[in-house]
Amino acid sequence: MFVGQRMSRPVISVKPDMPIHDALDLFKREHIRRAPVIKDGKLVGIVTQTDLLNASPSPVTSLSIWEIHYLLAKLTVSEIMTKEVITINEKTPIEEAARIMADNKIGGLPVMSDDHVVGMITETDLFKVFLELLGARESGLRVTLSVKDQPGELLKITQAIAALGGNFISFGQFSGADAATRLVTFKVSGVEPTKLHEALTPLVQELIDVRLT
């Protein structure tokens, strides 16, 4: 799966000369938390809801309401935006986008194509992918188990499920309790819990959990 298949579009952008109170109104109206800053069709920065809120005067300021309005009217996006923007392209694997966001502690990335912003990939988009990967919106039998980290272990599991007439809805594997094991979580349909338990128990290190969801 690539970023281009799950990014948010069309892109809601702002201009560098937009007053910050106009930008805040736009963020609230469109229910967004970040936006690329575009000038003459080119990406020149990115601004977040936090940037906009932090630029506003403190509630305990001694300024009058008229002075606050005057200062906010003069303050523009270009003065608070981040100019060094990390970007990715449409063909970037979705897990690479997630790694970049996690490593840099950022909540979204502009997606580029031919030097133009064509989308945004955000934490919310990644959460939706996570739900898809684990089949969270589909009914089935959810299984969590631990296996040895060696060739052939997953094959035994999938063959056992196939022999029971089961159909995989989702399948994922994760780091185990130690370097020698893997944690496997999957969801299947068309299998009775008792029969699945009997079939898998001899094949794995531990059958941790089986539940209908």
C-alpha positions as CSV (number, residue, x, y, z in Angstrom):
1,M,0.0,0.0,0.0
2,F,1.3,3.4,-1.0
3,V,0.7,6.9,0.5
4,G,-1.2,8.0,-2.6
5,Q,-3.9,5.3,-1.9
6,R,-4.7,6.6,1.6
7,M,-3.8,10.3,1.7
8,S,-6.3,13.0,2.3
9,R,-7.4,15.0,-0.7
10,P,-8.2,17.5,-2.1
11,V,-5.6,19.6,-0.2
12,I,-6.8,22.4,2.0
13,S,-4.0,24.9,2.0
14,V,-3.3,28.4,3.1
15,K,-1.3,31.4,1.7
16,P,1.6,32.9,3.5
17,D,-0.1,36.3,3.7
18,M,-3.3,35.0,5.3
19,P,-3.9,36.5,8.7
20,I,-3.7,33.9,11.5
21,H,-7.3,34.5,12.7
22,D,-8.5,33.7,9.1
23,A,-6.4,30.6,9.2
24,L,-7.8,29.5,12.6
25,D,-11.4,30.0,11.2
26,L,-10.5,27.9,8.2
27,F,-9.0,25.1,10.5
28,K,-12.2,25.1,12.6
29,R,-14.5,25.1,9.6
30,E,-12.7,22.3,7.8
31,H,-11.8,20.3,10.9
32,I,-8.1,20.1,10.2
33,R,-5.1,20.5,12.4
34,R,-2.4,21.3,9.8
35,A,-2.1,22.7,6.3
36,P,0.6,23.3,3.7
37,V,1.4,26.9,2.9
38,I,1.3,27.5,-0.8
39,K,2.6,30.5,-2.8
40,D,2.4,30.7,-6.6
41,G,1.6,26.9,-6.6
42,K,4.8,26.0,-4.7
43,L,5.1,24.7,-1.1
44,V,6.8,27.3,1.1
45,G,5.9,26.0,4.5
46,I,3.5,24.2,6.8
47,V,1.4,25.5,9.7
48,T,-0.4,23.6,12.4
49,Q,-3.3,24.5,14.7
50,T,-0.8,24.6,17.6
51,D,1.3,27.2,15.8
52,L,-1.8,29.3,15.3
53,L,-3.0,29.0,18.9
54,N,0.5,29.7,20.3
55,A,0.7,32.8,18.2
56,S,-2.4,34.3,19.9
57,P,-2.0,36.5,22.9
58,S,-2.2,34.8,26.3
59,P,-5.6,35.0,28.1
60,V,-3.8,36.7,31.0
61,T,-2.3,39.4,28.8
62,S,-2.7,43.1,29.9
63,L,-3.5,44.2,26.3
64,S,-6.9,45.5,25.7
65,I,-9.3,43.7,23.3
66,W,-8.7,46.4,20.7
67,E,-4.9,46.0,20.9
68,I,-5.2,42.2,20.6
69,H,-7.4,42.5,17.5
70,Y,-4.9,44.9,16.0
71,L,-2.0,42.6,16.6
72,L,-3.7,39.5,15.3
73,A,-4.9,41.4,12.2
74,K,-1.2,42.2,11.4
75,L,0.2,38.7,12.1
76,T,0.2,36.4,9.1
77,V,0.9,32.7,8.5
78,S,4.3,33.4,7.0
79,E,5.5,34.7,10.4
80,I,4.8,31.5,12.3
81,M,4.9,28.7,9.7
82,T,7.6,26.0,9.6
83,K,9.7,26.7,6.5
84,E,11.8,23.5,6.5
85,V,9.1,21.0,5.5
86,I,9.5,17.2,5.4
87,T,7.6,15.8,2.4
88,I,7.0,12.5,0.7
89,N,5.6,11.4,-2.6
90,E,2.6,9.3,-3.7
91,K,4.7,6.1,-4.2
92,T,6.1,6.1,-0.7
93,P,5.1,2.9,1.2
94,I,2.6,3.7,3.9
95,E,4.8,2.2,6.6
96,E,7.7,4.5,5.6
97,A,5.4,7.5,6.0
98,A,4.5,6.3,9.5
99,R,8.2,5.8,10.4
100,I,9.1,9.3,9.2
101,M,6.2,10.8,11.2
102,A,7.1,8.9,14.4
103,D,10.9,9.6,14.1
104,N,10.3,13.3,13.6
105,K,7.4,13.6,16.1
106,I,5.1,15.2,13.5
107,G,1.4,14.5,12.8
108,G,1.3,14.9,9.1
109,L,3.2,15.2,5.8
110,P,2.5,16.9,2.5
111,V,2.4,14.5,-0.4
112,M,4.2,15.8,-3.5
113,S,4.0,15.0,-7.2
114,D,6.1,17.0,-9.7
115,D,6.8,19.7,-7.1
116,H,3.1,20.2,-6.4
117,V,1.3,19.3,-3.2
118,V,-1.3,16.6,-4.1
119,G,-2.4,15.5,-0.7
120,M,-1.7,15.2,3.0
121,I,-1.0,12.0,5.0
122,T,-1.9,12.4,8.6
123,E,-2.1,10.5,11.9
124,T,-5.8,10.0,11.3
125,D,-5.1,8.4,7.9
126,L,-2.6,6.0,9.5
127,F,-5.1,5.1,12.2
128,K,-7.6,4.2,9.5
129,V,-5.0,2.0,7.8
130,F,-4.3,0.3,11.2
131,L,-8.0,-0.4,11.6
132,E,-8.1,-2.0,8.1
133,L,-5.0,-4.1,8.8
134,L,-6.5,-5.6,11.9
135,G,-10.0,-5.9,10.4
136,A,-11.4,-3.8,13.2
137,R,-14.6,-3.0,11.3
138,E,-15.4,-6.6,10.3
139,S,-16.9,-9.4,12.4
140,G,-14.9,-12.5,13.0
141,L,-12.8,-14.6,15.3
142,R,-9.8,-12.7,16.6
143,V,-6.8,-14.8,17.5
144,T,-3.6,-13.8,19.3
145,L,-0.8,-16.3,19.6
146,S,3.0,-16.6,20.0
147,V,5.2,-18.6,17.7
148,K,8.9,-19.2,17.2
149,D,10.6,-16.8,14.9
150,Q,11.7,-19.3,12.3
151,P,10.7,-20.3,8.7
152,G,7.5,-22.3,8.3
153,E,5.7,-21.2,11.5
154,L,3.2,-19.0,9.7
155,L,2.6,-21.6,7.0
156,K,1.5,-24.2,9.6
157,I,-1.0,-21.7,11.0
158,T,-2.5,-20.7,7.6
159,Q,-2.7,-24.4,6.5
160,A,-4.6,-25.2,9.7
161,I,-7.1,-22.4,9.2
162,A,-7.6,-23.4,5.5
163,A,-8.2,-27.1,6.6
164,L,-11.0,-25.8,8.9
165,G,-12.5,-23.9,6.0
166,G,-11.7,-20.6,7.5
167,N,-11.2,-17.3,5.6
168,F,-8.6,-14.7,6.7
169,I,-10.0,-11.2,7.3
170,S,-6.7,-9.7,8.6
171,F,-3.3,-10.9,9.5
172,G,-0.4,-9.2,11.3
173,Q,2.8,-10.1,13.1
174,F,4.7,-8.1,15.7
175,S,7.7,-8.3,18.0
176,G,7.4,-11.0,20.6
177,A,8.5,-11.2,24.2
178,D,12.0,-11.9,23.1
179,A,14.1,-12.0,19.9
180,A,13.2,-15.7,19.4
181,T,9.5,-15.2,19.2
182,R,6.9,-13.4,17.2
183,L,3.4,-12.2,18.3
184,V,0.8,-13.0,15.6
185,T,-2.7,-11.5,15.5
186,F,-5.3,-12.4,12.9
187,K,-9.0,-12.4,12.3
188,V,-10.9,-15.2,10.5
189,S,-14.4,-16.1,9.6
190,G,-16.1,-19.5,9.0
191,V,-14.3,-21.2,11.9
192,E,-15.8,-22.5,15.3
193,P,-13.7,-21.3,18.3
194,T,-13.4,-24.7,19.8
195,K,-12.2,-26.3,16.6
196,L,-9.7,-23.5,16.0
197,H,-8.4,-23.8,19.5
198,E,-7.9,-27.6,19.1
199,A,-6.1,-27.1,15.7
200,L,-3.7,-24.3,16.7
201,T,-2.7,-25.3,20.2
202,P,-0.2,-28.0,19.2
203,L,1.3,-25.7,16.5
204,V,2.2,-22.6,18.5
205,Q,4.2,-21.7,21.6
206,E,1.1,-20.2,23.2
207,L,-2.4,-19.5,22.2
208,I,-2.9,-16.2,24.0
209,D,-6.4,-15.2,23.2
210,V,-9.4,-16.2,21.0
211,R,-12.5,-14.0,20.9
212,L,-15.4,-13.1,18.7
213,T,-15.4,-9.4,17.7
